[in-house]
Amino acid sequence: MIMSIRDVAHRVYARRLRRGLTAVPRHIAIVTDGNQDAGHIDRVLGWCAEVGIPCVSVYAAAEVVEAVRRQLVGPRPLPL
């Protein structure tokens, strides 16, 4: 598997963050700025799962939520 420079940098950064954690929070909140896509949010949630953060709240504008839904499940809207 060939990794991009970005992927390698992300793994190194994530490893550094994990080493620096003295205690794992039980809950974190993420406020998106509208530039995140489903892949980015999925990576952040994956990292939270890896380090054992059980609860994550994601706050985003309605248009961001709809865009992420379309990327994950297609064009049909899902009920909130």
N, C-alpha and C positions, 0 to 999 in steps of 0.2 A: 504494500500500500504506500503510495507516494503522498506525503503530507505537504501542504503549502506552508510557506513561511509564516503566514498568519496562524495556521493551526498549531505549529510548533511554538510560536510565541504565546498563544493562548494557553497551551498546556504548561509551559514554564511558569507563566503568571499564576495560573490556578494552583500549581504546586507550591509556589511561594505563599499564596494566600492561605492554603491549608496549613502550612507549617507555622504561620503566624497566628493561627486561631488558638487562643488559650481556652475559650469556652464557646460552644456552639449555641447560637441563639435558638429559641423555640419558635420564633416568628420574625419574619422580615416583611417589609413592604417595598414594592417597586413602583415608582411613578415613571411612566414612559413619556418621552418627549415627542412622540409621533413618528420617529424615524426607525423604531424597532419593527422588525418583521417577525413572523411566527418562528422562524429558525433561531433568531436571537433569543426570544423569550423562552423557547424550548431548551436552548443551551443553558440559560440561567437557571431554569427550573431543574434541569438535570444536575447541575453543579450543587444546587441546594439539596437534592436527594442524595448525592454522593457524600456530602459532609454531614448529613443527618438533620437538616432543618425540616421539621415536620409541617410547618404552616407558612405559606407564602401568599401575600395579598398583592395583586397586580392592579394598579389604577391606571386607566387609560381613557382617552376621549372615545366617544362612541364610534367615530369613524375608524379609529385604530382597531377597536375591538372587532368591528365588522370586517376590516381588511384581514385580520388574523384569522377570523372564522373562515373567510373565503379561501385562504391559503391552506388551512387545515382540513376542511370538509367540503369545499366546493362552493358553488354560487348560492345554494339554498340557505335561507336564514334559519337559525336555530333560536328557540325561545330562550330568554334569559333565565 
